[in-house]
Amino acid sequence: MNIHGKDIKIFTGNSNPNVAIGIADSLGLKLGQSEVVTFSDGEVSVSIKESVRGSDVFVVQSTSYPVNDHLMELLIMIDAFKRASAGRITAVIPYMGYARQDRKAKARDPISAKLVADLLTTAGADRILSMDLHCPQIQGFFNIPVDHLLGVPNLVPYFLDKYKDNKENTVVVSPDLGSVTRARNFAAKFDAPLAIVDKRRQRANVSEVMNIIGDVRDKDVILVDDMIDTAGTLCNAAKAIVEKGGARSVVACATHGVLSGPAIERIQESVIKEIVILDTIALPPEKKIDKITVLPVAPVFAQAIQRIYNDTPISPMFSS
């Protein structure tokens, strides 16, 4: 049952506690008292150390690496709050794992994103709050409300300030056809032209750049994507933009910095001068390099949580 809780309580798992702390601070609240530990055999144990009866509970947990551990933490925390008679439970998932497995690409493939949606609902979540799902249609996999925040409005102001004296020489580029809508929205807010990198994907995490659609010669380019995983697509696109397109410089931005496998090494060796990501995924110390700038998402999530609690729409947050 989806009802209004008597007060807001913010809790966190182990995946990204700094975001949860930032959300609580923005709302003028203390982080909820809970403990999430792992037994020696790998089982997750959750202990809620304060009453949540009748409260509007928001559980902050990105299902990032290790994905399965963090997903189980979230499911068990939701179950604990449900059994503790929370008034309403919202799973706040800044980065949702398994979102790329949203369809059957070949025979006998699972649709893991749908399975995760069912697990979250069965565990007892009343609604979902997330940011830049890999495919927006994943919202339809849930039988509960899904509030879908966008990363672009949080990234654009950084670049408006960065290029305030050279804005007319800047071009926004989509690194592939799948990111065109996101890059177009960025370009519209930035008031810059749009170009597209046309590529052929040979197999998972390997792509071949084919052509640059649009004029980037002697321009400062901003590559816009939703996530950076192994960074192969991004670095290949940047290389093509410089070598084939004749761009003067390339920077990049994305909502989610997955940065798995050889990503950091590729970024270090690439022509990209700077990569700006949001802290939807906690960046471990070994991946903090000079080329990577991290911006906070806590303020926008805090605003969304306040709107959910007050039963006011979230859409005005992105209308400007």
N, C-alpha and C positions, 0 to 999 in steps of 0.2 A: 504493500500500500504506500502511495506517494503522498505524504502529508508534510506540513510545515513544522519544523522542529522549533523548540522553545528558545534555543540559543545556538551559536556557532561554536563548534569545536574542531580544531585542526590536529590531525594525527599524521605520523609519517612512518613509512617502512625504512629499510636500510639503503634503498637505491639512490635517493637524492635528498637527504635531510636538509641541506642548505636551502633548497627551494621552499620546503615546508616551513622552515624557520623564517624565511623572508616573507612568505604569505602571512604567517601569524603576526609578524612585526608590522606589516602593512595594515593589518586589520586591528592593531592594538591589542592583540591577544597573546596569551602564553600558549606554547605548543602543548598539546595534550600529552598526558603521562602514559606512556606505554613502553613495552619492552618486546623486541622481536629478536629471538636468538635461535641458534641451530644446535640440535643435539649432536652427539658424536657420530650418529649414524646418518646425519644429513636431514633429519626431519625438522620442520619449522615449529617453533613454539612461540605463541603470542600471549602476552599478559597485559590487559588493560587495567591501569592502576587508578582510575577515577570513574565516577559515575557518568554514564552517557544516556541515561534513561530520558527519553523524550527529546534529546538534542538533535540538532542538524549536524551530522558528523561528515567531515570531509577527510578522506584518507588519501594522502599524497604519496604516490609511488609510480615512478617510471619503470616500465618492464624492459629495462635495458640489460646489458650483460652483467652477470649471468642471468639470461632472460628467464629461464624456468624457475630458478630460485626466487627471483623477485616477483614473478607471477604468483607462485604459491604463497609467498608472504602476503600479497595483496588479497588473495582469495580467503586465506585463513583470517586475516584481520577483518575483512567484511563479515565473515561468518561470526566472529567474536562480537562485533558491534550489533549484529542482528539479534544474537542471543542475549545481549545485554539491554535489549529494548530501546535501541536508538530510534528516534522519531523518523529520521530519514538519513540514508547513507549515500553519499556521492563519492564515487571513485574518481579522484583527480589524477589523471595519467598524462603527464606532460609529453612523454614519448611512449607510444604503444607498440610493443613488440608483436611480431607475427602479422603486422598490418600489410606486409607485402605479399602474403599468401592469401590473396583475396578472390582467387578464381582458379578454375582448373585449366592450367596451361597445356596439359596433355592428359591422356587417358589415365585414370586411376590416381590422379592427384588429390590430396586433401584440400579442403578450404579451411585452413587453420584459423584465419581471422574470424570466421563464423563460429568455430568451436570456442575460441577465447571469449567471444561475445556471450555465448550461451553459458559458459562457466561463470563469468562475472555476474550475470543475471541470476543464475541458480544460487550462487553464494549469498546473494541478498542485496546487491547494489540496486538502489532506486533510480539512479541516474549516473551518467558518465560525463566528465569534463576533460577534454583532451585538446591537443594542439596539432595542427597539420597532420592529420591522418594521411598515410601514403596515398590512399584513394578515398575521397570524400564519401563515396557510396557505401563504405563500411558502416556508416551511421545506420543504414538500413538493415544491417545484420542484428541490431539490438531491438528488443521489444520494450525498451525503456527509453526515456528522453536522453539524447546525446547533444551536449553543447560543444561545438567545434570551433575553437579559437584559431586564429591565423597568425603565422609568424611574420608575414610581410610588414604589417603596421609597426612591429617592434624593430624591424631592421632598417626601414626607410629613413627614419630620422638620423641615424648614425651616418648614413651616406650623404644625406642632404647637408649635414654639417661638414663632412669630409670634403665634398666637392662644391662647397658654396661659392668658391671663387672661380670654378672651372666647370660649371654645370652644363654649359652649352656644348662641351666637347665630350660628353659622356654618353655611352650607349649601354643599355641593359640587354643581356644576352641569356637566352635559355640554352642550357647545355645539351638538351635533347627535346624531342617533340612532346614527351610526356610532361614537361615542366613549363610548357608555353603559357598556359593560363595563369600560373603563379607569376611568371616573369612579366606577363602583360599587366597584371595588377600592380606589380612593383613599378614598372615603367610608367603606368598611369599616375601613381602617387608621386613618383619622382619627376614626372614630366620630361621624359627622355624617350628617344626612339628605341625600337625593339629589333633585335636580330636573333637568329636561331641557328644552332649547330645541328646539322643533319648527320646522323650517324647510323651505322648498321651494327646491331648487337650480334656477336657471333655465339656467345654462350654466357652463362651467369658471370657477372663481374668482369667481363672482357668485352670491349667495344672498339669499333673502328670508326674514326671520324671520316666523313665523306665530303662535306661541303659546308660553307658558311652562307646562310641566307640573310642578306642584309649587308650594310656597309659599316665596317668597323675600322677601316684604314685610318691610321693616325689618331685613333680615338682611345679614350680611357674606358675600359670595359668593366662592367659589373656582372659577373655570372651569378645567376639566382637559381637555387634548387631547394628541395624540401629537406634532403638529408645528404650527408656525406658518409658513405660506408667505407669502402676500400679506396676511395678517391680516384679510381681509374677513369671514370667518365669525366669528372671535373678536370683532372690534369690533362687528359687527352684533348678535351675541348679547349682548354687554355692554350695548349701548344698549337692547335690548329688556328685559333684566333690570332695568335702572333705570327706564325709561319705562313699560313695561307691568307689570313685576313689582313695582316699588316697592322694590327692594333699596337698602340703605343705602350699600354700597360694593362694588366689584368688583375682585378681583385675578385673575390667570390664571397658569397654568403649563403647560409642555409639555416633552417630552423634546428635541425637535429645533427649533432656531431657524433655519429656512431664511431667513426674512425677505427675500424677494425683492420686486422691483418697488416698489410704494408702501407696503410694510409699515411702515417706520419712521415715515413721515408719518402713516399711519392710527393707529398706536399713540400717537403724540404727541398727536393730536387726539381720541383716544377718552376714554371715561369710566373706563377701566381705570387704577387707581392704580399697579400694579406687575405686571410679567411676569417670572416665574422660569423660566429654561430651563437645560438641561444643556449642557456644552461639547462635545457630540458633533460639532458643526460649529463651526469657528473663527469667532469674531465679529470682523469687521474693525473698525478704529478708527472709521470713519465711521458705524458702526451701534451704537456704544456710547453709549447715552443713559441718563439717570438712572432712567427707568422700568424698565429691564431689569437683572435680577440673574442672574448666571451661576454655576452650581454645578458642581464638578468630577465627572467620571465615572471618572477614572483609578483611584481606590481600588477601585471595584467591578469594573472590568475586570481589575485586578491580582489580585484575589481569585479571579476566574473562571479566569484563566490559571494560577494556582497549582493550582487544583483540576483543571484539564484535564491539567496536567503530572503530577500525582499520581494521576491516574485515579480521582478521587473525584467524586461527583455535585455538580452546580451547584444543583439544585433547593432544597436547604436554605437557600440564600441568600435565598429569598423566602418561606419558610414562616412567618416571624414576623409 
